[in-house]
Amino acid sequence: RLSPDGEWFAASYSDGKVRIWDVQAKKQRHLLDGHTGGVVSVRYSPDGTLIASASSDKTIKVWETASGKELLTLRGHSAGLRHVNFGPNGQRLVSFAYDKTVKVWSLDEGTASLATLGIDLGELGELDAQLLEMGSRHLLVKVLGQGIDNILVRVTVPPEIYLGQCLV
């Protein structure tokens, strides 16, 4: 995965590590070592200062791009992850897992998901997703995968889950 400015490349590995490469120098700059299972998804924040990695160990880790320092570990899925991505402002994450749930996380809050929503996306294989919008009662997620075109999933949030009135 290439950073937004094109200067860094993040590669995920089945050994639980993420390697950050300096594209111009063609050298590894950081080894992000913290997952106990294979890393299945890695994404940069929109401004490129953070990296999120998702693993088969059921965790998401957030790292500082420049230093490679681990900032946060998010736990809550009951099965290995399939995908993680940042929302447009970089303060929210969306994750999909094999437990058939989508979670929306606040990096401000750090430890708890804002919402857990059951979604059965079937056997779509490799997924990519973007959290497009978050209102007080809904999420809009764009899902892309092999053999499918853009799918927009609008999820109505149950009344007991309060997301707050904000855009991602």
N, C-alpha and C positions, 0 to 999 in steps of 0.2 A: 504494500500500500504506500503510495507516494504522498508526502506531506503537501498541504495546500500551496506552499511556496516552491515546491519542487526540489528542496535542498536535502531532504531526508527520505529514506525508504525504510519502512518497517516490515519485517518478514516474520511470520508466525511459524512455529515448529511443533512437531508432535512430541518433542522432549520437554514441553512446558515452558520454553523460552521464547522471547521475542528479541530479534537482533535489529538494531538500528544502524543503518548505513548512511554515511555521508556520500551523496550521489556524485558530487564533483570530485572529491578526493578518492572515491572508490575504496573507502576503508570503513570497517566496522567501528562505530563510535561508542555504542552501548550494548551491553547484554542485559536484558531485563529478565531476571531469574526470580520467580516467585510462585508460579503455578505448579501444582503437583500432577496435573494431567495435561494432555496436548492442548495447545492454543489453536482455536478454530476460527477466530475472527479478531482482527485488529483494525482500529480506526483512529484517525487524527481528529482532534477538535477542529472546528471551522477556522480558528486562528492559528492552529498548528502547535500550540504550546503544550497540549496534553495528548496522551495516547490512551485509549481504552483497549484492553485485551479481554477476550472471553475464552473460557476453557471448558474442557470436558470434566474438570474438577468441580463444576457448579459455581465457580466464582468469576467475578469481573474485577479486574485491577485497573486502576488509573495511575498513570505514570507522567512525570514531567519530561517533556521531550529533550530539553537542553541538557539536563543532568542525568537522566535515566533513573531518577529517584522514584520509588514507589510512594504514592500519596494516599492511596485508599484501596481497600478491598471490600467489595460488595457481595454479600451472601443473601440468598433467599430462594433461588431456584432449587427444586428437588431432583433435577436431572441435569445432565450436561448441557451446556449452552450450544446454540447453533449460530448466534449472531449478536453483535452489539453495534450500536451506532450513536453518535451524538445528535442532539437536536440542533436547530439552526443557531441558537445563541451560545452553545457550548456548555450550558449549565444543566442540561438534562441528558440522560442516556435512555435508550430503549433497548431491551434485550428480548430475544426469543430463545426458548429452550425446548429440549425434548419432552419436558413435562407439559407441553402444549399450553404454556402461558407466555404472555407478553408482560414484561414489567417496565415501568417508567420510573427512573431514579432521579433524584435531585442531588447534584454534587454539593449544593449548599448544605443539605441535611446530612449527607454522607453515609448513613448506615441503614436507612430504611427506604424501601421503595414507596413512591407516591401512589402507585396503583399496581394491582396484579389482576390481569384479565385473562380469562380462558379463551383461547382462540385455537381452532383446529384448522391448521393450514394443510392438512393431509401430508402426503409424501411428496413434497415439492423438491426435495433434495437440497442443494446449496441455495441459500437465500441471501439476499441483500435487502436491507430495509432502511427507510428514512422516516423519522418522526417529523411530520410536516406541520402539525398543529396540535395544540392541546388547549382545550377550554375547560371550564368548570365541570362539564358533563360529558365530554367526548374526547376521543383521540382520533387523529387521522394519520394513518401509517401507510406509506407506499411500499409495497412488497414487489421485489423482482426476483426471478429465478430462472433456471434453465427451462426452456420450453414454454415459458409464460411471458406475457407482456406485462406492463405495469398493472398491478392490482392495487386499488385504493381500498383500504379497510377502514371504515368508520365505526369505531366502537363506542357505544353508549356506556358511560360509567355508572355502575350501580349507585343509588343515593347514599349508601353508607361509606362510600369512598369519596373524599373531598380532595379535588386536585387544586383548588384555588383558581382564580380567574387570571390566567396568564397565558402568554404565548411562549412556546419553547424558544 
